[in-house]
Amino acid sequence: GQLGQALLQLLLELRQPQPRQRAEVCLNHWLAAAIEARLGPLLRLSKAQGDPDLNGNVRGILYQLSEGLGAFPRRAATTLISGLAKEDYSRLRRLGVWVGGRNVFMEAMIRPKAAQLCSLLWAIHHGHAPIPKPLPGGRVSLEADADWPFGFLYAAGYRPAGKLVLRIDIGERLIAAIDAKMTHAGAPLSPDLLNLAGCTEDQIAGVLDALGYRLANVDGALRIERPKTKPPAKGKRKANKRKRPVNVDPNSPFAKLQDLALN
């Protein structure tokens, strides 16, 4: 692979004059290529934030994606998303960004090689020891592990879903499939939904709850319903909290990677 070729090239360079300098050049080229291959789309978000045509809402979303290494829960950017115009969604899509019903994510960063590297960087940056085992690539869902922290899961392209963890893009596809079948009486729990979620009938209730639905038994048939929302209490108003400006963390894994790429 790339690593083997780089090592072979290094050995050849060591036989030439000024071996140390040549070795450093060789390794730097290999590292830059590896970073670009797996994390290139994420690194390009930093350049996009300097685009004068992007407003503050779009820049804020790009910043959170950079800090989250490719994904974060939609609820973490409610105000930013509510301020997006139609053309802002188009700009985000051109950058490979999806604003879903429950999550904001980059498709390129939830691919197995990129996701495994991102989750590793998250664990190292947060000092998580021992470093959790990477999630297996290609699985749409699997049993949750207590050693997988919330941020680690998102960096790996997954989200908690009851007793399972569910791949973020699959969660968004489930929401679209359920809503397409939803009526005033709910939506039927069909085999295609179970296949899409990659789980059994016994596991789907936790997945649905995590996505904002509930599973109900209606006359012996399982149906998916939207949970009933309680009306706000009279006389009580939610206080408007001003968000403090967010400062970029120069020690974040994304900032370190950006420095490596630039160097």
Steps between C-alpha positions, in 0.01 A plus 500: 500500500598865530686440826710221348588713200596791725727278712665355190558849366642600839752214495610598153540864605711403802765366262536841337689811627324701770279206603324675787370790292393267220324272749310794649388613155386147414303455821345847476380424147352170616328662801353781290367247247348284775330799662364622166372155404300450820431848636524724195129598495514596867815709457345685206223625729756728665572670168127524429442693823697787348261530205347851513179369342426282804303655784556449872249216528676292235843577647376397844383164368830442318689582819298249705556235233874564516508474879277190497718336233219471248173467694300644788139486629261743332379628838848645558442752219125570519539877481750485214284263297183704554682795342599316182353614171428271204824598327694423819384139486621482141841636599529246779408215266772608257744466789374146567300600810159352584267678740279210606201467727710394800863556398732713292775302329736460207446188292871471418594492869278206598671268253692226685862617454425865573269415792752270665772764482267772632391288797864423579588871490205578727613242758860625497400864528266434793748277678268201498694199629501231395417610147172328400510245224390649167149422387491241221452652157194425291258432789182709509442422869654290776470444872612797709818478706540691827858585394373710208454860621243725332759714317693192390186355343422818306858525376461140380176587316259333743245613758350331808173318429367313802711190555656551158707758320366604161690644207405865462401488133288189560316685775410777256382246242283335764339833586418562132360147455282524812367845418410383148272236654372710789124568529280621785496138617879466488722298269516120483818331620598320181785256427667754271539741792657225711734413215598864455579536871683166501326387818231268633146576607614482863766768441305746285316669789823653632599613151163666443509671838845645420365638172198666663231235448342231714387145430139419591292183488170589331251214488781246491697679229820697562482857378737795516362818651628847566516564875240738636642836599386674818371858461713763676389592849295820518673807629847360439726624230831368393784737573700609202860409564766678304765269369856593577732530200685177433879515495689259281695248707859504367559162667206323334579198279368686196731798567799267535413322173462832324847601614643171374331539164622858459854404596 
